[in-house]
Amino acid sequence: MNIFAIMKRTALIIACAACGAAGTAGAQNYPLRPIRLIVPAAPGGGTDIVARMVAQKLNEILGQPVIVDNRPGANGVIGTDAAAKAAPDGYTVLMTLASYHSTNPTLYSNLPYDSVGDFAPVTQLTENPYVFTVHPSLPVKSIRELIAFVKARPGVLSYASSGNGSAPHLGMELFKTMAGIDMVHVPYKGAGQAMTDHVSGQIPVFLNNFLAGMSMIKTGRLRALAVTSSKRSVAMPELPTVAESGVPGYVVTGWYGMLVPGKTPRAIVDALHDGTVKVLKSKDLGDRLAAEGAEIIASTPQEFAAFLKADTGKWAAVIRKANVKL
C-alpha cells in the first residue's frame, strides 16, 4: 500500500470515529429542543386522544415540549410520508396505528415511502378493541338484532368509517362478509368527523374506537352492542364480544405505536423508547388507558418490528379476501 492510500485510509478512519463520537454526544444530550409528534389523523379521534395523552407525559419525562402535529389525509399516507422524509435526528416522531401502517402496503401499490425501510420502530403503545355502536334511534340492541335488521333491508343501512382502508372500514367489511349482510359504506376524512355525524344520527352504525366512543356510550348518546376483541373488555365487561353474539371467529383489534425515520441513531431510539415506556407505566396514564379499554404493551423496538411484520401479513390476507380496493 503506497503512502497516499495509507493517508486516505487513515483520514477515513478518523472521519468515521469523529462521526461516531458526534452521534454519541448528540444522543447523550438528547433532546435539546422540542419534539414534533406527527399524528396522521384528524383531531378528535382515538389516535389523536392517545397521542396527546402520551405527549403531555413525555414532555415531563424528557424535559422538552412534545408538540402534536396533525397531518390527516389519504388514509394516513400524508402524515406518514412527512415523517419518513424528516431528518433522522429524533426530533420527528410518528404516532401510527394498524389501519395506516399495517394495511397501506397492501391497499396502495405506489406508496411514496417504504413502510419498513424508511422507519425505525420505537415501541407498540397499546392494543385496543373496537366497539360496535349504533345511534339510539336505531331499534336494535344486539349484534343479532342488527344482522336481522340489515338482512330485512339489504343495501339500505349505512355505516361510517374514518376513511377508505381504515380499520373501521376493513373491520366492517369483514363483518359484512362473515355475517352475510349488505350495508353502505360512508367514508370520512377522520374519526372525529365520522363520530360527529354518528352521534347526530346521520350515520346509524360505526365500528368505533373504544377510547373515542366511551364517553358517548356512558352518557347514552350512543348504544354499544359488542366489542371486537377475542374476550370481553375489563372496561365494559357487560358487553359481549361479536364472536359470542352470532359471528363466531370475528376478532378485530387495533394498536398504536411510535416510529422514527429509519436512520435515526440507535441511542436516540433507545432514549425515546425508555421515555415512552415510563409514560405508559405511569399509574395515572396506565389507569386511564385501561379504563377506556386499551391494553398497555410497551414492547421493545425489536418486538415491535416483529409485530409489524406479522400484523401487515394478517391484514394483507383480510384485504385480499374481502377484495377491498381504493
ZAMARGU-4260 file (C-alpha; in steps of 0.2 Angstrom, whole numbers, plus 5000, padded with zeros to 4 digits):
<rodrens>
0) 5000/5000/5000 | 5008/5017/4995 | 5009/5032/5006 | 4993/5041/4998 | 4982/5025/5001
5) 4988/5025/5019 | 4984/5043/5021 | 4967/5041/5013 | 4963/5026/5024 | 4969/5035/5040
10) 4958/5050/5036 | 4943/5039/5033 | 4945/5031/5050 | 4947/5047/5059 | 4932/5054/5050
15) 4921/5039/5055 | 4927/5040/5073 | 4923/5058/5073 | 4905/5055/5066 | 4903/5041/5079
20) 4908/5052/5093 | 4897/5066/5087 | 4882/5054/5086 | 4885/5048/5103 | 4887/5065/5110
25) 4871/5070/5102 | 4862/5055/5109 | 4868/5059/5126 | 4862/5077/5126 | 4845/5072/5118
30) 4833/5081/5117 | 4839/5099/5116 | 4824/5106/5108 | 4805/5102/5106 | 4800/5086/5098
35) 4787/5085/5084 | 4774/5071/5086 | 4766/5068/5069 | 4748/5061/5070 | 4742/5056/5053
40) 4724/5058/5058 | 4712/5072/5061 | 4710/5079/5079 | 4696/5071/5090 | 4699/5053/5085
45) 4706/5039/5096 | 4724/5042/5088 | 4724/5060/5092 | 4717/5057/5110 | 4731/5044/5114
50) 4745/5055/5106 | 4740/5070/5116 | 4740/5060/5132 | 4757/5052/5129 | 4764/5069/5123
55) 4760/5078/5139 | 4768/5065/5150 | 4783/5063/5138 | 4786/5081/5140 | 4788/5079/5158
60) 4800/5065/5157 | 4811/5071/5143 | 4811/5089/5148 | 4806/5096/5131 | 4789/5101/5124
65) 4782/5087/5113 | 4771/5095/5100 | 4757/5086/5092 | 4756/5089/5073 | 4740/5083/5065
70) 4743/5078/5047 | 4727/5069/5041 | 4723/5063/5024 | 4725/5049/5011 | 4722/5036/5025
75) 4737/5041/5034 | 4749/5042/5019 | 4751/5061/5020 | 4757/5062/5038 | 4767/5045/5037
80) 4776/5052/5022 | 4780/5068/5031 | 4788/5058/5045 | 4798/5046/5033 | 4806/5061/5024
85) 4810/5071/5041 | 4828/5072/5047 | 4833/5056/5057 | 4838/5066/5072 | 4825/5061/5085
90) 4815/5077/5083 | 4801/5070/5072 | 4792/5055/5079 | 4777/5046/5070 | 4762/5040/5080
95) 4754/5027/5069 | 4741/5013/5070 | 4736/4997/5062 | 4724/5004/5049 | 4738/5015/5042
100) 4755/5006/5044 | 4749/4988/5043 | 4736/4989/5029 | 4743/5003/5017 | 4757/4992/5010
105) 4743/4981/5003 | 4730/4994/4999 | 4742/5005/4989 | 4754/5000/4975 | 4763/5016/4975
110) 4766/5022/4992 | 4779/5037/4992 | 4789/5028/5006 | 4794/5011/5012 | 4784/5006/5027
115) 4798/4995/5033 | 4815/5003/5027 | 4810/5021/5030 | 4806/5019/5048 | 4814/5013/5064
120) 4801/5005/5077 | 4802/5013/5094 | 4788/5004/5103 | 4770/4997/5102 | 4760/5008/5114
125) 4744/4999/5116 | 4732/4986/5109 | 4714/4990/5109 | 4697/4983/5103 | 4684/4992/5094
130) 4666/4993/5099 | 4651/4992/5088 | 4640/5007/5092 | 4623/5012/5085 | 4613/5028/5086
135) 4599/5026/5100 | 4586/5029/5086 | 4590/5013/5078 | 4579/4999/5085 | 4592/4986/5088
140) 4601/4981/5105 | 4612/4967/5100 | 4623/4961/5085 | 4610/4948/5081 | 4596/4961/5080
145) 4607/4972/5069 | 4611/4957/5057 | 4592/4953/5056 | 4588/4972/5054 | 4600/4973/5040
150) 4595/4957/5031 | 4577/4964/5030 | 4584/4980/5022 | 4599/4975/5011 | 4609/4989/5005
155) 4599/5002/5015 | 4608/5005/5032 | 4624/5015/5032 | 4640/5014/5042 | 4653/5027/5045
160) 4672/5024/5044 | 4687/5036/5047 | 4692/5033/5028 | 4694/5021/5014 | 4705/5007/5020
165) 4704/5012/5038 | 4702/4999/5052 | 4684/5003/5054 | 4681/5001/5036 | 4690/4984/5034
170) 4683/4978/5051 | 4665/4981/5044 | 4669/4974/5028 | 4675/4958/5037 | 4659/4959/5047
175) 4648/4960/5032 | 4656/4945/5024 | 4655/4934/5039 | 4638/4939/5044 | 4631/4939/5026
180) 4624/4956/5025 | 4624/4971/5014 | 4627/4989/5021 | 4633/5005/5013 | 4650/5012/5017
185) 4651/5031/5021 | 4670/5036/5022 | 4675/5052/5031 | 4692/5061/5032 | 4695/5056/5050
190) 4687/5048/5065 | 4682/5065/5073 | 4671/5069/5058 | 4663/5052/5057 | 4659/5052/5076
195) 4650/5069/5074 | 4638/5063/5061 | 4636/5046/5070 | 4631/5055/5087 | 4619/5066/5077
200) 4611/5051/5070 | 4615/5054/5052 | 4625/5038/5051 | 4617/5025/5062 | 4632/5012/5063
205) 4650/5014/5067 | 4664/5002/5072 | 4670/5014/5085 | 4687/5017/5093 | 4685/5012/5111
210) 4694/5027/5118 | 4684/5040/5107 | 4667/5031/5110 | 4667/5028/5128 | 4661/5045/5134
215) 4646/5044/5122 | 4642/5027/5127 | 4642/5031/5145 | 4631/5047/5143 | 4618/5037/5132
220) 4621/5046/5116 | 4627/5030/5108 | 4622/5012/5111 | 4636/4999/5112 | 4632/4982/5105
225) 4648/4972/5107 | 4667/4973/5107 | 4678/4966/5093 | 4691/4958/5104 | 4693/4939/5107
230) 4687/4942/5125 | 4677/4954/5134 | 4684/4971/5139 | 4688/4975/5158 | 4682/4992/5154
235) 4664/4986/5150 | 4663/4968/5155 | 4644/4968/5152 | 4647/4970/5133 | 4648/4953/5124
240) 4661/4950/5110 | 4655/4950/5092 | 4660/4932/5091 | 4649/4927/5105 | 4635/4937/5098
245) 4632/4927/5082 | 4648/4929/5072 | 4660/4916/5078 | 4678/4919/5074 | 4676/4938/5072
250) 4691/4947/5080 | 4697/4964/5075 | 4709/4974/5087 | 4719/4990/5084 | 4735/4996/5091
255) 4745/5012/5092 | 4764/5013/5090 | 4779/5025/5088 | 4791/5025/5074 | 4805/5037/5069
260) 4814/5040/5052 | 4824/5024/5048 | 4842/5031/5050 | 4839/5038/5067 | 4854/5034/5079
265) 4850/5019/5090 | 4855/5028/5105 | 4841/5041/5102 | 4828/5027/5098 | 4833/5019/5115
270) 4830/5036/5123 | 4813/5038/5116 | 4809/5020/5120 | 4814/5022/5138 | 4805/5038/5140
275) 4789/5032/5132 | 4789/5016/5142 | 4790/5026/5158 | 4775/5036/5152 | 4765/5020/5148
280) 4769/5013/5165 | 4765/5028/5175 | 4749/5025/5186 | 4738/5039/5180 | 4740/5036/5161
285) 4740/5017/5163 | 4724/5018/5173 | 4716/5030/5161 | 4720/5019/5146 | 4715/5003/5154
290) 4698/5011/5160 | 4695/5015/5142 | 4698/4998/5135 | 4716/4999/5130 | 4729/4986/5135
295) 4747/4993/5138 | 4760/4984/5128 | 4776/4994/5129 | 4786/4982/5118 | 4805/4984/5114
300) 4810/4990/5096 | 4814/4973/5091 | 4797/4966/5097 | 4788/4980/5088 | 4797/4976/5072
305) 4792/4958/5073 | 4774/4963/5077 | 4773/4975/5062 | 4779/4961/5050 | 4766/4949/5057
310) 4752/4962/5058 | 4755/4968/5040 | 4753/4950/5034 | 4737/4947/5043 | 4729/4962/5036
315) 4735/4958/5018 | 4725/4942/5019 | 4710/4951/5025 | 4711/4964/5012 | 4713/4952/4998
320) 4699/4940/5004 | 4687/4955/5006 | 4693/4962/4989 | 4695/4979/4996 | 4701/4992/4983
325) 4704/5010/4985
</rodrens>
